[in-house]
Amino acid sequence: MLWFNHLLQFREIEADLSKGCSPEALEKSRIAIDGELELLSKFHKEYPNSPLNKYISDRDPKLLSQLEDYKSKYGNSWTVPQCAK
């Protein structure tokens, strides 16, 4: 289900970009990235010895330390911008 939801997000961002709604697409990307970081942070804290840690550190060595105390920039609510074009 998560993969499907990601696909829908990517399609929406792509549609915004194709219509020339770059600011809306950028904000949607930022919201999606924030959500993924929040999920990774929670998983990292709950399972600190997971093989995921090596996978992450091999690809983005600075990310693990960011996940330790990651706080969502949006909190529990946000407004998804809509492309008006």
C-alpha positions as CSV (number, residue, x, y, z in Angstrom):
1,M,0.0,0.0,0.0
2,L,2.9,2.4,0.8
3,W,4.4,1.8,-2.7
4,F,1.1,2.5,-4.3
5,N,0.7,5.7,-2.2
6,H,4.2,6.8,-3.2
7,L,3.3,6.2,-6.9
8,L,0.2,8.4,-6.5
9,Q,2.4,11.1,-4.9
10,F,4.9,11.0,-7.7
11,R,2.2,11.1,-10.3
12,E,0.7,14.2,-8.6
13,I,4.1,15.9,-8.5
14,E,4.7,15.0,-12.1
15,A,1.3,16.4,-13.1
16,D,2.0,19.7,-11.3
17,L,5.4,20.0,-13.0
18,S,3.9,19.3,-16.4
19,K,1.4,22.1,-15.8
20,G,4.1,24.6,-14.7
21,C,3.2,24.5,-11.0
22,S,6.8,24.2,-9.7
23,P,6.2,25.8,-6.3
24,E,3.3,23.4,-5.6
25,A,5.4,20.4,-6.8
26,L,8.3,21.5,-4.7
27,E,6.2,21.8,-1.5
28,K,4.6,18.4,-2.2
29,S,8.1,16.9,-2.5
30,R,9.2,18.5,0.7
31,I,6.1,17.1,2.5
32,A,6.8,13.7,1.1
33,I,10.5,13.8,2.1
34,D,9.6,15.0,5.6
35,G,7.2,12.1,6.0
36,E,9.7,9.5,4.8
37,L,12.3,11.0,7.2
38,E,9.9,10.8,10.1
39,L,9.1,7.1,9.3
40,L,12.8,6.3,9.0
41,S,13.6,8.0,12.3
42,K,10.9,6.1,14.1
43,F,12.1,2.8,12.7
44,H,15.7,3.7,13.5
45,K,14.9,4.5,17.1
46,E,12.8,1.4,17.6
47,Y,15.3,-1.0,15.8
48,P,18.7,0.5,16.3
49,N,20.5,-2.7,15.3
50,S,18.6,-3.2,12.1
51,P,20.4,-4.0,8.9
52,L,18.8,-0.9,7.6
53,N,21.4,1.2,9.5
54,K,24.2,-0.3,7.4
55,Y,22.2,0.2,4.2
56,I,21.6,3.9,5.1
57,S,25.2,4.6,6.3
58,D,26.6,3.1,3.1
59,R,24.5,5.4,1.0
60,D,24.2,8.6,3.1
61,P,26.6,8.5,6.1
62,K,25.2,11.7,7.7
63,L,21.6,10.6,7.7
64,L,21.8,8.2,10.7
65,S,22.8,11.0,13.0
66,Q,20.0,13.2,11.6
67,L,17.5,10.4,12.3
68,E,18.5,10.2,16.0
69,D,16.6,13.4,16.8
70,Y,14.5,14.1,13.7
71,K,11.4,16.2,14.2
72,S,8.9,16.8,11.5
73,K,8.9,20.3,10.1
74,Y,5.1,20.0,9.6
75,G,4.0,18.4,12.8
76,N,0.8,16.4,12.6
77,S,-0.9,18.6,10.0
78,W,-0.1,20.4,6.8
79,T,-1.8,21.8,3.8
80,V,-1.0,20.2,0.5
81,P,-0.8,22.9,-2.2
82,Q,-3.0,22.5,-5.2
83,C,-2.0,23.4,-8.7
84,A,-4.5,26.0,-10.1
85,K,-3.4,25.8,-13.7
